[in-house]
Amino acid sequence: MSDQNQQLPDFIARFLALEPGGVSHAGALMACMIGVLAACAWMLGGFSMMISAGIAVALMLVLTPMISPDILMKILRARPLPAPDYPVIHEMLQLLADRAGLAHLPKLFILPGKGVNAITTGTDDHTTIAVSGDALHGLSPRQMRAILAHEIAHAWHGDTRILLITDVLYRATWTVALFGLIVFIFGNFNPPGWMIVLFGAVPTISFLLQRAVIRDREFAADHGASDLLNGPEDMIDALLHIDQINRIRLGIIPYRSTQPPSLLDTHPSVGARIKALRALKPGTWQKFFENRRMPGQ
């Protein structure tokens, strides 16, 4: 654990998904984001401003289109992963998707660039999974299967939708806070100094909560992958190997010391993820997806 994490009480580190906590706190973290936005709006304009902010967020969620996976793949310069050239990878994906009960088989793409990386985007029948070339050529079949299981878990959870909601909440909070600062500075108001400082800090607070939600979903996807693989061993092996590959391919030594502070990370540390996986008790595997299927199945 980093020095920064050591300064935080254990329950806060677990709540912010810096350390494994055994349960997901995504709902509570998103509730905190809503609370931060509501408090900011209330201080700026009372109950009517809170209602206006709520309506604005609802409209943004309805009107903000989720970026098309095809467009995102073009932006990332990713290309489809041809089934004839990689039949084993596609077979792995099919088996994992069937076991997770996905209604539609995700599309597979290959990402350019160095390092082992994988992303999942889209929803339902438009889900797309992209893996890097270093992942395809640098991982063993079991390690590759673990990565695909992790991404399948993201798709099953609907994590793309969750991250869209947190992004809208963050942007709404940033907008309200900026408007408040403009009103305080250039208007006829004379607010106390603490309120100006608070409005300046609110976007950062919302941003940190958003990052915590992302880390929480990574822990959850690791758990889901362990379920699909009948245990955490392959996922642990994949994480350790990926860390070694990225140290070399990305030319970062030491790897973690050059990363953003933990509170800003989108992923928990490799050590924290392995700790969470090793804490899974035998017999809890297969409970993650058991008797739970996507709507319509």
CYANA upper distance limits for C-alpha pairs under 8 A (distance plus 0.5 A):
  1 MET  CA      5 ASN  CA      6.55
  1 MET  CA      6 GLN  CA      7.16
  1 MET  CA    271 GLY  CA      8.24
  1 MET  CA    272 ALA  CA      8.16
  2 SER  CA      6 GLN  CA      6.89
  2 SER  CA    262 SER  CA      8.00
  3 ASP  CA      7 GLN  CA      7.06
  4 GLN  CA      8 LEU  CA      7.60
  4 GLN  CA    261 PRO  CA      8.20
  4 GLN  CA    262 SER  CA      7.87
  5 ASN  CA     13 ALA  CA      7.16
  5 ASN  CA     18 LEU  CA      7.74
  5 ASN  CA    262 SER  CA      7.87
  8 LEU  CA     12 ILE  CA      6.87
  8 LEU  CA     13 ALA  CA      6.57
  9 PRO  CA     13 ALA  CA      6.81
 10 ASP  CA     14 ARG  CA      6.66
 10 ASP  CA     19 GLU  CA      8.49
 11 PHE  CA     15 PHE  CA      6.54
 12 ILE  CA     16 LEU  CA      6.54
 13 ALA  CA     17 ALA  CA      6.64
 13 ALA  CA     18 LEU  CA      5.57
 13 ALA  CA     19 GLU  CA      6.06
 14 ARG  CA     18 LEU  CA      6.37
 14 ARG  CA     19 GLU  CA      5.30
 14 ARG  CA     20 PRO  CA      6.17
 14 ARG  CA     21 GLY  CA      5.45
 15 PHE  CA     21 GLY  CA      7.69
 15 PHE  CA     25 HIS  CA      6.73
 15 PHE  CA     29 LEU  CA      8.46
 16 LEU  CA     25 HIS  CA      8.46
 16 LEU  CA     29 LEU  CA      8.38
 16 LEU  CA    209 LEU  CA      7.82
 16 LEU  CA    212 ALA  CA      5.46
 16 LEU  CA    213 VAL  CA      8.14
 16 LEU  CA    215 ARG  CA      8.47
 16 LEU  CA    216 ASP  CA      8.15
 17 ALA  CA     21 GLY  CA      7.80
 17 ALA  CA     25 HIS  CA      8.39
 17 ALA  CA    212 ALA  CA      6.19
 17 ALA  CA    213 VAL  CA      8.09
 17 ALA  CA    215 ARG  CA      6.18
 17 ALA  CA    216 ASP  CA      5.75
 17 ALA  CA    219 PHE  CA      8.42
 17 ALA  CA    268 PRO  CA      7.52
 18 LEU  CA    212 ALA  CA      8.14
 18 LEU  CA    215 ARG  CA      7.91
 18 LEU  CA    262 SER  CA      7.45
 18 LEU  CA    263 LEU  CA      7.87
 18 LEU  CA    268 PRO  CA      6.28
 18 LEU  CA    269 SER  CA      8.18
 18 LEU  CA    272 ALA  CA      7.91
 19 GLU  CA    268 PRO  CA      7.83
 19 GLU  CA    272 ALA  CA      6.12
 20 PRO  CA    219 PHE  CA      7.75
 20 PRO  CA    272 ALA  CA      6.85
 20 PRO  CA    273 ARG  CA      7.62
 20 PRO  CA    275 LYS  CA      7.73
 20 PRO  CA    276 ALA  CA      5.76
 21 GLY  CA    276 ALA  CA      8.24
 22 GLY  CA    276 ALA  CA      7.72
 24 SER  CA    216 ASP  CA      6.80
 24 SER  CA    217 ARG  CA      8.26
 24 SER  CA    220 ALA  CA      7.38
 25 HIS  CA     29 LEU  CA      6.54
 25 HIS  CA    213 VAL  CA      8.13
 25 HIS  CA    216 ASP  CA      7.27
 26 ALA  CA     30 MET  CA      6.60
 26 ALA  CA    213 VAL  CA      5.77
 26 ALA  CA    216 ASP  CA      6.70
 26 ALA  CA    217 ARG  CA      7.85
 27 GLY  CA     31 ALA  CA      6.63
 28 ALA  CA     32 CYS  CA      6.72
 29 LEU  CA     33 MET  CA      6.89
 29 LEU  CA    209 LEU  CA      6.71
 29 LEU  CA    210 GLN  CA      8.24
 29 LEU  CA    212 ALA  CA      7.87
 29 LEU  CA    213 VAL  CA      6.86
 30 MET  CA     34 ILE  CA      6.78
 30 MET  CA    166 THR  CA      7.34
 30 MET  CA    209 LEU  CA      8.04
 30 MET  CA    210 GLN  CA      8.16
 30 MET  CA    213 VAL  CA      7.83
 31 ALA  CA     35 GLY  CA      6.58
 32 CYS  CA     36 VAL  CA      6.59
 32 CYS  CA    209 LEU  CA      8.09
 33 MET  CA     37 LEU  CA      6.81
 33 MET  CA    166 THR  CA      8.26
 33 MET  CA    169 LEU  CA      7.22
 33 MET  CA    170 TYR  CA      7.96
 33 MET  CA    206 SER  CA      6.24
 33 MET  CA    209 LEU  CA      7.08
 33 MET  CA    210 GLN  CA      8.14
 34 ILE  CA     38 ALA  CA      6.55
 34 ILE  CA    169 LEU  CA      7.39
 35 GLY  CA     39 ALA  CA      6.47
 36 VAL  CA     40 CYS  CA      6.61
 36 VAL  CA    173 THR  CA      8.04
 36 VAL  CA    202 VAL  CA      7.73
 36 VAL  CA    206 SER  CA      7.52
 37 LEU  CA     41 ALA  CA      6.65
 37 LEU  CA     53 ALA  CA      8.38
 37 LEU  CA    169 LEU  CA      7.92
 37 LEU  CA    172 ALA  CA      7.88
 37 LEU  CA    173 THR  CA      5.59
 37 LEU  CA    176 VAL  CA      8.30
 38 ALA  CA     42 TRP  CA      6.51
 38 ALA  CA     50 MET  CA      6.05
 38 ALA  CA     53 ALA  CA      7.97
 38 ALA  CA     54 GLY  CA      8.46
 39 ALA  CA     43 MET  CA      6.67
 39 ALA  CA     50 MET  CA      8.36
 40 CYS  CA     44 LEU  CA      6.81
 40 CYS  CA    173 THR  CA      8.06
 40 CYS  CA    176 VAL  CA      7.63
 40 CYS  CA    177 ALA  CA      7.32
 40 CYS  CA    199 PHE  CA      7.74
 40 CYS  CA    202 VAL  CA      8.18
 41 ALA  CA     45 GLY  CA      6.58
 41 ALA  CA     46 GLY  CA      7.30
 41 ALA  CA     47 PHE  CA      8.47
 41 ALA  CA     49 MET  CA      5.93
 41 ALA  CA     50 MET  CA      5.60
 41 ALA  CA     53 ALA  CA      7.29
 41 ALA  CA    176 VAL  CA      7.13
 42 TRP  CA     46 GLY  CA      4.54
 42 TRP  CA     47 PHE  CA      6.19
 42 TRP  CA     48 SER  CA      8.34
 42 TRP  CA     49 MET  CA      6.55
 42 TRP  CA     50 MET  CA      5.97
 44 LEU  CA     49 MET  CA      7.65
 44 LEU  CA    180 GLY  CA      6.78
 45 GLY  CA     49 MET  CA      5.34
 45 GLY  CA     50 MET  CA      7.99
 46 GLY  CA     50 MET  CA      7.04
 47 PHE  CA     51 ILE  CA      6.84
 48 SER  CA     52 SER  CA      6.72
 49 MET  CA     53 ALA  CA      6.55
 50 MET  CA     54 GLY  CA      6.69
 51 ILE  CA     55 ILE  CA      6.71
 52 SER  CA     56 ALA  CA      6.62
 53 ALA  CA     57 VAL  CA      6.68
 53 ALA  CA    172 ALA  CA      8.10
 54 GLY  CA     58 ALA  CA      6.71
 55 ILE  CA     59 LEU  CA      6.66
 56 ALA  CA     60 MET  CA      6.60
 56 ALA  CA    172 ALA  CA      8.42
 57 VAL  CA     61 LEU  CA      6.68
 57 VAL  CA    168 VAL  CA      7.31
 57 VAL  CA    169 LEU  CA      7.38
 57 VAL  CA    172 ALA  CA      7.22
 58 ALA  CA     62 VAL  CA      6.81
 59 LEU  CA     63 LEU  CA      6.34
 59 LEU  CA     64 THR  CA      8.47
 60 MET  CA     64 THR  CA      5.75
 60 MET  CA    168 VAL  CA      7.37
 61 LEU  CA    165 ILE  CA      7.41
 61 LEU  CA    168 VAL  CA      7.42
 66 MET  CA    122 GLY  CA      8.11
 66 MET  CA    164 LEU  CA      7.98
 67 ILE  CA     71 ILE  CA      7.51
 67 ILE  CA     72 LEU  CA      7.33
 67 ILE  CA    122 GLY  CA      8.21
 68 SER  CA     72 LEU  CA      6.77
 68 SER  CA    122 GLY  CA      7.26
 69 PRO  CA     73 MET  CA      6.53
 69 PRO  CA    121 THR  CA      6.54
 69 PRO  CA    122 GLY  CA      6.03
 69 PRO  CA    126 HIS  CA      7.65
 69 PRO  CA    127 THR  CA      7.86
 69 PRO  CA    128 THR  CA      6.85
 70 ASP  CA     74 LYS  CA      6.84
 71 ILE  CA     75 ILE  CA      6.76
 72 LEU  CA     76 LEU  CA      6.66
 73 MET  CA     77 ARG  CA      6.43
 73 MET  CA     78 ALA  CA      5.51
 73 MET  CA     79 ARG  CA      7.63
 73 MET  CA    109 PHE  CA      8.32
 74 LYS  CA     78 ALA  CA      6.58
 74 LYS  CA     79 ARG  CA      8.32
 76 LEU  CA    111 LEU  CA      7.61
 76 LEU  CA    112 PRO  CA      8.30
 77 ARG  CA    111 LEU  CA      7.44
 77 ARG  CA    112 PRO  CA      7.32
 78 ALA  CA    109 PHE  CA      6.63
 78 ALA  CA    110 ILE  CA      5.93
 78 ALA  CA    111 LEU  CA      5.12
 78 ALA  CA    112 PRO  CA      6.83
 78 ALA  CA    130 ALA  CA      8.06
 79 ARG  CA    109 PHE  CA      5.87
 79 ARG  CA    110 ILE  CA      6.01
 79 ARG  CA    111 LEU  CA      7.48
 80 PRO  CA    107 LYS  CA      8.39
 80 PRO  CA    108 LEU  CA      6.56
 80 PRO  CA    109 PHE  CA      4.72
 80 PRO  CA    110 ILE  CA      6.69
 81 LEU  CA     85 ASP  CA      8.40
 81 LEU  CA     86 TYR  CA      7.77
 81 LEU  CA    108 LEU  CA      5.98
 81 LEU  CA    109 PHE  CA      5.23
 81 LEU  CA    110 ILE  CA      6.19
 82 PRO  CA     86 TYR  CA      6.82
 83 ALA  CA     87 PRO  CA      5.55
 83 ALA  CA     89 ILE  CA      8.45
 83 ALA  CA     90 HIS  CA      6.67
 86 TYR  CA     90 HIS  CA      7.09
 87 PRO  CA     91 GLU  CA      6.60
 88 VAL  CA     92 MET  CA      6.61
 89 ILE  CA     93 LEU  CA      6.77
 89 ILE  CA    144 MET  CA      8.46
 89 ILE  CA    145 ARG  CA      8.30
 90 HIS  CA     94 GLN  CA      6.68
 90 HIS  CA    108 LEU  CA      8.34
 91 GLU  CA     95 LEU  CA      6.75
 92 MET  CA     96 LEU  CA      6.68
 92 MET  CA    145 ARG  CA      6.89
 92 MET  CA    148 LEU  CA      8.33
 93 LEU  CA     97 ALA  CA      6.46
 93 LEU  CA    105 LEU  CA      8.29
 93 LEU  CA    106 PRO  CA      8.45
 93 LEU  CA    145 ARG  CA      8.35
 93 LEU  CA    148 LEU  CA      7.10
 93 LEU  CA    149 ALA  CA      8.42
 94 GLN  CA     98 ASP  CA      6.59
 94 GLN  CA    105 LEU  CA      7.14
 95 LEU  CA     99 ARG  CA      6.69
 96 LEU  CA    100 ALA  CA      6.64
 96 LEU  CA    148 LEU  CA      8.33
 96 LEU  CA    149 ALA  CA      6.87
 96 LEU  CA    152 ILE  CA      7.68
 96 LEU  CA    228 LEU  CA      7.33
 97 ALA  CA    101 GLY  CA      6.59
 97 ALA  CA    102 LEU  CA      5.89
 97 ALA  CA    104 HIS  CA      8.41
 97 ALA  CA    105 LEU  CA      6.85
 97 ALA  CA    106 PRO  CA      8.44
 97 ALA  CA    152 ILE  CA      7.07
 98 ASP  CA    102 LEU  CA      6.71
 99 ARG  CA    228 LEU  CA      7.51
100 ALA  CA    152 ILE  CA      8.03
100 ALA  CA    153 ALA  CA      8.18
100 ALA  CA    156 TRP  CA      7.62
100 ALA  CA    228 LEU  CA      7.61
100 ALA  CA    289 PHE  CA      7.04
100 ALA  CA    293 ARG  CA      8.12
101 GLY  CA    293 ARG  CA      6.16
101 GLY  CA    294 MET  CA      7.15
102 LEU  CA    124 ASP  CA      8.41
102 LEU  CA    156 TRP  CA      7.12
102 LEU  CA    293 ARG  CA      7.96
102 LEU  CA    294 MET  CA      6.84
103 ALA  CA    124 ASP  CA      7.54
103 ALA  CA    125 ASP  CA      7.73
103 ALA  CA    294 MET  CA      7.24
103 ALA  CA    297 GLN  CA      7.71
104 HIS  CA    124 ASP  CA      7.08
104 HIS  CA    125 ASP  CA      5.64
104 HIS  CA    127 THR  CA      8.46
105 LEU  CA    125 ASP  CA      7.84
105 LEU  CA    127 THR  CA      8.20
106 PRO  CA    125 ASP  CA      7.80
106 PRO  CA    126 HIS  CA      7.51
106 PRO  CA    127 THR  CA      5.37
106 PRO  CA    128 THR  CA      5.57
106 PRO  CA    129 ILE  CA      6.88
107 LYS  CA    126 HIS  CA      8.30
107 LYS  CA    127 THR  CA      7.02
107 LYS  CA    128 THR  CA      5.16
107 LYS  CA    129 ILE  CA      6.53
108 LEU  CA    128 THR  CA      6.57
108 LEU  CA    129 ILE  CA      5.61
108 LEU  CA    130 ALA  CA      6.19
108 LEU  CA    131 VAL  CA      8.25
109 PHE  CA    128 THR  CA      7.91
109 PHE  CA    129 ILE  CA      6.75
109 PHE  CA    130 ALA  CA      4.89
109 PHE  CA    131 VAL  CA      6.88
110 ILE  CA    130 ALA  CA      5.84
110 ILE  CA    131 VAL  CA      5.55
110 ILE  CA    132 SER  CA      5.89
110 ILE  CA    133 GLY  CA      6.81
111 LEU  CA    130 ALA  CA      6.63
111 LEU  CA    131 VAL  CA      6.10
111 LEU  CA    132 SER  CA      4.84
111 LEU  CA    133 GLY  CA      6.78
112 PRO  CA    132 SER  CA      6.57
112 PRO  CA    133 GLY  CA      6.92
113 GLY  CA    132 SER  CA      7.60
113 GLY  CA    133 GLY  CA      7.94
114 LYS  CA    132 SER  CA      8.14
114 LYS  CA    133 GLY  CA      8.13
114 LYS  CA    134 ASP  CA      7.03
114 LYS  CA    249 ARG  CA      6.59
114 LYS  CA    250 LEU  CA      7.00
115 GLY  CA    132 SER  CA      7.71
115 GLY  CA    134 ASP  CA      6.17
115 GLY  CA    135 ALA  CA      7.98
115 GLY  CA    245 ILE  CA      7.30
115 GLY  CA    246 ASN  CA      5.57
115 GLY  CA    249 ARG  CA      6.03
115 GLY  CA    250 LEU  CA      6.56
116 VAL  CA    131 VAL  CA      8.18
116 VAL  CA    132 SER  CA      6.28
116 VAL  CA    133 GLY  CA      7.94
116 VAL  CA    134 ASP  CA      5.69
116 VAL  CA    135 ALA  CA      5.27
116 VAL  CA    242 ILE  CA      6.69
116 VAL  CA    245 ILE  CA      7.62
116 VAL  CA    246 ASN  CA      6.88
117 ASN  CA    131 VAL  CA      6.33
117 ASN  CA    132 SER  CA      5.78
117 ASN  CA    134 ASP  CA      8.35
117 ASN  CA    135 ALA  CA      7.16
118 ALA  CA    129 ILE  CA      7.67
118 ALA  CA    130 ALA  CA      5.99
118 ALA  CA    131 VAL  CA      4.78
118 ALA  CA    132 SER  CA      6.76
118 ALA  CA    147 ILE  CA      8.12
118 ALA  CA    151 GLU  CA      8.06
119 ILE  CA    129 ILE  CA      6.27
119 ILE  CA    130 ALA  CA      5.86
119 ILE  CA    131 VAL  CA      7.17
119 ILE  CA    151 GLU  CA      7.46
120 THR  CA    127 THR  CA      7.60
120 THR  CA    128 THR  CA      6.22
120 THR  CA    129 ILE  CA      5.04
120 THR  CA    130 ALA  CA      7.03
120 THR  CA    151 GLU  CA      6.48
120 THR  CA    154 HIS  CA      7.43
120 THR  CA    155 ALA  CA      7.30
120 THR  CA    160 THR  CA      8.20
121 THR  CA    127 THR  CA      6.27
121 THR  CA    128 THR  CA      5.85
121 THR  CA    129 ILE  CA      7.09
121 THR  CA    155 ALA  CA      8.28
121 THR  CA    160 THR  CA      6.60
122 GLY  CA    126 HIS  CA      5.81
122 GLY  CA    127 THR  CA      4.82
122 GLY  CA    128 THR  CA      6.52
122 GLY  CA    160 THR  CA      7.08
123 THR  CA    127 THR  CA      5.34
123 THR  CA    155 ALA  CA      7.62
123 THR  CA    158 GLY  CA      7.33
123 THR  CA    160 THR  CA      7.51
123 THR  CA    161 ARG  CA      8.15
124 ASP  CA    155 ALA  CA      8.36
127 THR  CA    155 ALA  CA      7.53
129 ILE  CA    151 GLU  CA      7.46
131 VAL  CA    135 ALA  CA      6.89
131 VAL  CA    136 LEU  CA      7.73
132 SER  CA    136 LEU  CA      7.07
133 GLY  CA    137 HIS  CA      6.66
134 ASP  CA    138 GLY  CA      5.70
134 ASP  CA    139 LEU  CA      8.19
135 ALA  CA    139 LEU  CA      6.10
135 ALA  CA    144 MET  CA      7.57
136 LEU  CA    144 MET  CA      7.64
138 GLY  CA    245 ILE  CA      8.14
139 LEU  CA    143 GLN  CA      6.13
139 LEU  CA    144 MET  CA      6.26
139 LEU  CA    238 ALA  CA      8.12
139 LEU  CA    241 HIS  CA      8.12
139 LEU  CA    242 ILE  CA      8.35
140 SER  CA    144 MET  CA      6.54
141 PRO  CA    145 ARG  CA      6.57
142 ARG  CA    146 ALA  CA      6.79
142 ARG  CA    234 ASP  CA      6.92
143 GLN  CA    147 ILE  CA      6.95
143 GLN  CA    234 ASP  CA      6.61
143 GLN  CA    235 MET  CA      7.44
143 GLN  CA    237 ASP  CA      7.31
143 GLN  CA    238 ALA  CA      5.20
144 MET  CA    148 LEU  CA      6.84
144 MET  CA    238 ALA  CA      8.03
145 ARG  CA    149 ALA  CA      6.60
146 ALA  CA    150 HIS  CA      6.72
146 ALA  CA    225 ALA  CA      7.01
146 ALA  CA    229 LEU  CA      7.79
146 ALA  CA    234 ASP  CA      6.49
146 ALA  CA    235 MET  CA      5.73
146 ALA  CA    238 ALA  CA      7.17
147 ILE  CA    151 GLU  CA      6.89
147 ILE  CA    225 ALA  CA      8.48
147 ILE  CA    235 MET  CA      7.88
147 ILE  CA    238 ALA  CA      7.80
148 LEU  CA    152 ILE  CA      6.55
149 ALA  CA    153 ALA  CA      6.68
149 ALA  CA    224 GLY  CA      7.99
149 ALA  CA    225 ALA  CA      5.18
149 ALA  CA    226 SER  CA      8.48
149 ALA  CA    228 LEU  CA      7.03
149 ALA  CA    229 LEU  CA      7.97
150 HIS  CA    154 HIS  CA      7.05
150 HIS  CA    221 ALA  CA      5.73
150 HIS  CA    222 ASP  CA      6.21
150 HIS  CA    224 GLY  CA      7.23
150 HIS  CA    225 ALA  CA      5.20
151 GLU  CA    155 ALA  CA      6.89
151 GLU  CA    221 ALA  CA      7.66
152 ILE  CA    156 TRP  CA      6.64
152 ILE  CA    225 ALA  CA      8.19
153 ALA  CA    157 HIS  CA      6.63
153 ALA  CA    220 ALA  CA      8.41
153 ALA  CA    221 ALA  CA      5.54
153 ALA  CA    222 ASP  CA      8.30
153 ALA  CA    224 GLY  CA      5.78
153 ALA  CA    225 ALA  CA      6.69
154 HIS  CA    158 GLY  CA      6.83
154 HIS  CA    159 ASP  CA      5.99
154 HIS  CA    160 THR  CA      8.29
154 HIS  CA    217 ARG  CA      8.05
154 HIS  CA    221 ALA  CA      6.11
155 ALA  CA    159 ASP  CA      6.94
155 ALA  CA    160 THR  CA      8.05
156 TRP  CA    294 MET  CA      7.87
158 GLY  CA    162 ILE  CA      7.17
159 ASP  CA    163 LEU  CA      6.62
159 ASP  CA    217 ARG  CA      7.55
160 THR  CA    164 LEU  CA      6.73
161 ARG  CA    165 ILE  CA      6.83
162 ILE  CA    166 THR  CA      6.90
163 LEU  CA    167 ASP  CA      6.56
163 LEU  CA    213 VAL  CA      8.38
163 LEU  CA    214 ILE  CA      7.65
164 LEU  CA    168 VAL  CA      6.76
165 ILE  CA    169 LEU  CA      6.73
166 THR  CA    170 TYR  CA      6.59
166 THR  CA    210 GLN  CA      6.36
166 THR  CA    213 VAL  CA      8.46
167 ASP  CA    171 ARG  CA      6.65
167 ASP  CA    210 GLN  CA      7.82
168 VAL  CA    172 ALA  CA      6.54
169 LEU  CA    173 THR  CA      6.60
169 LEU  CA    206 SER  CA      8.46
170 TYR  CA    174 TRP  CA      6.61
170 TYR  CA    203 PRO  CA      7.51
170 TYR  CA    206 SER  CA      6.14
170 TYR  CA    207 PHE  CA      6.70
170 TYR  CA    210 GLN  CA      7.73
171 ARG  CA    175 THR  CA      6.62
172 ALA  CA    176 VAL  CA      6.72
173 THR  CA    177 ALA  CA      6.55
173 THR  CA    202 VAL  CA      7.88
173 THR  CA    203 PRO  CA      6.63
173 THR  CA    206 SER  CA      7.62
174 TRP  CA    178 LEU  CA      6.54
174 TRP  CA    202 VAL  CA      7.97
174 TRP  CA    203 PRO  CA      5.44
175 THR  CA    179 PHE  CA      6.60
176 VAL  CA    180 GLY  CA      6.60
177 ALA  CA    181 LEU  CA      6.76
177 ALA  CA    199 PHE  CA      5.74
177 ALA  CA    200 GLY  CA      7.38
177 ALA  CA    202 VAL  CA      7.26
177 ALA  CA    203 PRO  CA      7.41
178 LEU  CA    182 ILE  CA      6.75
178 LEU  CA    199 PHE  CA      8.08
178 LEU  CA    200 GLY  CA      8.26
179 PHE  CA    183 VAL  CA      6.69
180 GLY  CA    184 PHE  CA      6.58
180 GLY  CA    199 PHE  CA      7.49
181 LEU  CA    185 ILE  CA      6.49
181 LEU  CA    196 ILE  CA      7.16
181 LEU  CA    199 PHE  CA      7.12
181 LEU  CA    200 GLY  CA      7.82
182 ILE  CA    186 PHE  CA      6.28
182 ILE  CA    187 GLY  CA      7.85
183 VAL  CA    187 GLY  CA      5.29
183 VAL  CA    188 ASN  CA      8.35
183 VAL  CA    189 PHE  CA      7.85
184 PHE  CA    188 ASN  CA      7.93
184 PHE  CA    189 PHE  CA      6.18
184 PHE  CA    190 ASN  CA      7.35
184 PHE  CA    191 PRO  CA      7.15
184 PHE  CA    196 ILE  CA      7.90
185 ILE  CA    189 PHE  CA      8.38
191 PRO  CA    195 MET  CA      7.00
191 PRO  CA    196 ILE  CA      7.67
192 PRO  CA    196 ILE  CA      7.48
193 GLY  CA    197 VAL  CA      6.89
194 TRP  CA    198 LEU  CA      6.50
195 MET  CA    199 PHE  CA      6.63
196 ILE  CA    200 GLY  CA      6.71
197 VAL  CA    201 ALA  CA      6.73
198 LEU  CA    202 VAL  CA      6.50
199 PHE  CA    203 PRO  CA      8.16
201 ALA  CA    205 ILE  CA      6.87
202 VAL  CA    206 SER  CA      6.75
203 PRO  CA    207 PHE  CA      6.56
204 THR  CA    208 LEU  CA      6.67
205 ILE  CA    209 LEU  CA      6.82
206 SER  CA    210 GLN  CA      6.68
207 PHE  CA    211 ARG  CA      6.81
208 LEU  CA    212 ALA  CA      6.73
208 LEU  CA    263 LEU  CA      6.93
208 LEU  CA    264 LEU  CA      7.08
209 LEU  CA    213 VAL  CA      6.86
210 GLN  CA    214 ILE  CA      7.05
211 ARG  CA    215 ARG  CA      6.86
211 ARG  CA    263 LEU  CA      7.74
211 ARG  CA    264 LEU  CA      6.83
211 ARG  CA    265 ASP  CA      7.22
211 ARG  CA    266 THR  CA      6.19
212 ALA  CA    216 ASP  CA      6.59
212 ALA  CA    263 LEU  CA      7.91
212 ALA  CA    266 THR  CA      8.09
213 VAL  CA    217 ARG  CA      6.82
214 ILE  CA    218 GLU  CA      7.00
214 ILE  CA    266 THR  CA      6.31
214 ILE  CA    267 HIS  CA      7.59
215 ARG  CA    219 PHE  CA      7.05
215 ARG  CA    265 ASP  CA      8.15
215 ARG  CA    266 THR  CA      6.09
215 ARG  CA    267 HIS  CA      5.42
215 ARG  CA    268 PRO  CA      6.16
216 ASP  CA    220 ALA  CA      6.84
217 ARG  CA    221 ALA  CA      6.53
218 GLU  CA    222 ASP  CA      6.72
218 GLU  CA    267 HIS  CA      7.00
218 GLU  CA    268 PRO  CA      7.91
219 PHE  CA    223 HIS  CA      6.85
219 PHE  CA    268 PRO  CA      8.22
219 PHE  CA    273 ARG  CA      7.06
219 PHE  CA    276 ALA  CA      7.98
220 ALA  CA    224 GLY  CA      6.69
221 ALA  CA    225 ALA  CA      6.55
222 ASP  CA    226 SER  CA      6.77
222 ASP  CA    235 MET  CA      7.75
222 ASP  CA    273 ARG  CA      8.12
222 ASP  CA    277 LEU  CA      7.73
223 HIS  CA    227 ASP  CA      6.93
223 HIS  CA    232 PRO  CA      8.33
223 HIS  CA    277 LEU  CA      7.39
223 HIS  CA    288 PHE  CA      8.15
224 GLY  CA    228 LEU  CA      6.84
224 GLY  CA    288 PHE  CA      6.71
224 GLY  CA    289 PHE  CA      8.08
225 ALA  CA    229 LEU  CA      6.62
225 ALA  CA    232 PRO  CA      8.11
225 ALA  CA    235 MET  CA      7.65
226 SER  CA    230 ASN  CA      6.41
226 SER  CA    231 GLY  CA      5.24
226 SER  CA    232 PRO  CA      4.99
226 SER  CA    233 GLU  CA      8.29
226 SER  CA    234 ASP  CA      8.40
226 SER  CA    235 MET  CA      7.19
226 SER  CA    277 LEU  CA      8.25
226 SER  CA    285 TRP  CA      7.23
227 ASP  CA    231 GLY  CA      6.60
227 ASP  CA    232 PRO  CA      8.21
227 ASP  CA    285 TRP  CA      5.07
227 ASP  CA    286 GLN  CA      5.25
227 ASP  CA    287 LYS  CA      7.71
227 ASP  CA    288 PHE  CA      6.75
227 ASP  CA    289 PHE  CA      7.98
228 LEU  CA    285 TRP  CA      8.41
228 LEU  CA    286 GLN  CA      7.35
229 LEU  CA    234 ASP  CA      7.99
230 ASN  CA    285 TRP  CA      6.48
230 ASN  CA    286 GLN  CA      7.36
231 GLY  CA    282 PRO  CA      8.13
231 GLY  CA    285 TRP  CA      6.78
232 PRO  CA    236 ILE  CA      6.64
232 PRO  CA    277 LEU  CA      6.27
232 PRO  CA    278 ARG  CA      7.54
232 PRO  CA    280 LEU  CA      8.23
233 GLU  CA    237 ASP  CA      6.68
234 ASP  CA    238 ALA  CA      6.56
235 MET  CA    239 LEU  CA      6.69
236 ILE  CA    240 LEU  CA      6.80
236 ILE  CA    274 ILE  CA      6.32
236 ILE  CA    277 LEU  CA      7.59
237 ASP  CA    241 HIS  CA      6.69
238 ALA  CA    242 ILE  CA      6.44
239 LEU  CA    243 ASP  CA      6.67
239 LEU  CA    270 VAL  CA      7.20
239 LEU  CA    274 ILE  CA      8.18
240 LEU  CA    244 GLN  CA      6.97
240 LEU  CA    270 VAL  CA      7.98
241 HIS  CA    245 ILE  CA      6.73
242 ILE  CA    246 ASN  CA      6.56
243 ASP  CA    247 ARG  CA      6.69
243 ASP  CA    270 VAL  CA      8.01
244 GLN  CA    248 ILE  CA      7.13
245 ILE  CA    249 ARG  CA      6.42
246 ASN  CA    250 LEU  CA      5.86
246 ASN  CA    251 GLY  CA      8.14
246 ASN  CA    252 ILE  CA      8.25
246 ASN  CA    255 TYR  CA      8.38
247 ARG  CA    251 GLY  CA      6.41
247 ARG  CA    252 ILE  CA      5.81
247 ARG  CA    253 ILE  CA      6.88
247 ARG  CA    254 PRO  CA      7.90
247 ARG  CA    255 TYR  CA      6.05
248 ILE  CA    252 ILE  CA      7.40
252 ILE  CA    258 THR  CA      7.75
253 ILE  CA    257 SER  CA      8.37
253 ILE  CA    258 THR  CA      8.49
254 PRO  CA    258 THR  CA      7.64
255 TYR  CA    259 GLN  CA      7.73
259 GLN  CA    265 ASP  CA      8.33
260 PRO  CA    264 LEU  CA      6.47
260 PRO  CA    265 ASP  CA      6.57
261 PRO  CA    265 ASP  CA      7.01
262 SER  CA    268 PRO  CA      8.00
262 SER  CA    269 SER  CA      8.38
268 PRO  CA    272 ALA  CA      6.69
268 PRO  CA    273 ARG  CA      6.88
269 SER  CA    273 ARG  CA      6.84
270 VAL  CA    274 ILE  CA      6.67
271 GLY  CA    275 LYS  CA      6.57
272 ALA  CA    276 ALA  CA      6.73
273 ARG  CA    277 LEU  CA      6.76
274 ILE  CA    278 ARG  CA      6.59
275 LYS  CA    279 ALA  CA      6.74
276 ALA  CA    280 LEU  CA      7.31
280 LEU  CA    284 THR  CA      7.51
280 LEU  CA    285 TRP  CA      8.49
281 LYS  CA    285 TRP  CA      8.35
284 THR  CA    288 PHE  CA      8.19
286 GLN  CA    290 GLU  CA      6.38
289 PHE  CA    293 ARG  CA      7.88
293 ARG  CA    297 GLN  CA      6.91
